[in-house]
Amino acid sequence: EPEVTQTPSHQVTQMGQEVILRCVPISNHLYFYWYRQILGQKVEFLVSFYNNEISEKSEIFDDQFSVERPDGSNFTLKIRSTKLEDSAMYFCASSDSLAETQYFGPGTRLLVL
Amino acid sequence: KNEVEQSPQNLTAQEGEFITINCSYSVGISALHWLQQHPGGGIVSLFMLSSGKKKHGRLIATINIQEKHSSLHITASHPRDSAVYICAVRRGSNYKLTFGKGTLLTVNP
């Protein structure tokens, strides 16, 4: 069965460093999403991406964040200058239409020191 | 007030029991999702509902749009059902999902 994959599974970085989280969505899906979950808290929407552009973003998704689909298969989330409060599990998801189920990747656990 | 409220927050059951987890939401929605999060953190989509009822194996999800309420039922619960069950809603033509805090289910053998 097709699945969403994410790399790396864990990343430790120093405050102020840039990180890139990578996702490979299911191949025929058109809608892509990033979510985050701070330890012990609920999952929060960050951004959705469709037709090579951001379709919706949350107030969390400020200028420090960016997304890209560089090569038609990967979907990346970049955090330009990480803060301690960016420490969280980041989930990528994809769906083949807005009205369909979103399939989640296994997550990247980011720790900012 | 959270847009999505789940109850109970924690639920402990004995193997074989019938489980019900509830989700209430405060806004009009176009779809409601039930998700399962395993102890390792991975999230699996269980159901997406916009009306009525869906069944998959021992899992049943129902939604009452007028009452803004959904339930997830697990029949003949098993220890492998132990996980966090999360309700999430999508509004109108928006892309984002808004999540509840989750219900931690522990099924003891």
Chai-1 contact restraints between the chains, C-beta under 6 A:
chainA,res_idxA,chainB,res_idxB,connection_type,confidence,min_distance_angstrom,max_distance_angstrom,comment,restraint_id
A,K42,B,F99,contact,1.0,0.0,6.0,A-B,restraint_1
A,K42,B,K101,contact,1.0,0.0,6.0,A-B,restraint_2
A,V43,B,F99,contact,1.0,0.0,6.0,A-B,restraint_3
A,F45,B,K96,contact,1.0,0.0,6.0,A-B,restraint_4
A,F45,B,L97,contact,1.0,0.0,6.0,A-B,restraint_5
A,S48,B,Y95,contact,1.0,0.0,6.0,A-B,restraint_6
A,S55,B,Y95,contact,1.0,0.0,6.0,A-B,restraint_7
A,E56,B,Y95,contact,1.0,0.0,6.0,A-B,restraint_8
A,E56,B,K96,contact,1.0,0.0,6.0,A-B,restraint_9
A,M89,B,G41,contact,1.0,0.0,6.0,A-B,restraint_10
A,T101,B,S45,contact,1.0,0.0,6.0,A-B,restraint_11
A,T101,B,M48,contact,1.0,0.0,6.0,A-B,restraint_12
A,F104,B,I43,contact,1.0,0.0,6.0,A-B,restraint_13
A,P106,B,G42,contact,1.0,0.0,6.0,A-B,restraint_14
A,G107,B,G41,contact,1.0,0.0,6.0,A-B,restraint_15
